[in-house]
Amino acid sequence: MAMQRIVTRIEQLALSIDRMKAANAIIRRMEKDLSSEEDMIAAVVAIPAFPLTPQPEASS
């Protein structure tokens, strides 16, 4: 049970890191295009918060 919680937390952290990497890539690309700060914020906010593929639910 504790091991499953650890695995779940690691997966959540990995997703968070992936979101940060995606945001960084978006910001860098938009800076090169001289996009406005508002457009950059909107693009970063539009990054999906959750994986697009269904994940198996952990049993309690």
PyMOL commands that set and color helices and strands:
alter all, ss='L'
color gray80, all
select helices_A, chain A and resi 2-32+37-45
alter helices_A, ss='H'
color red, helices_A
deselect
rebuild
show_as cartoon
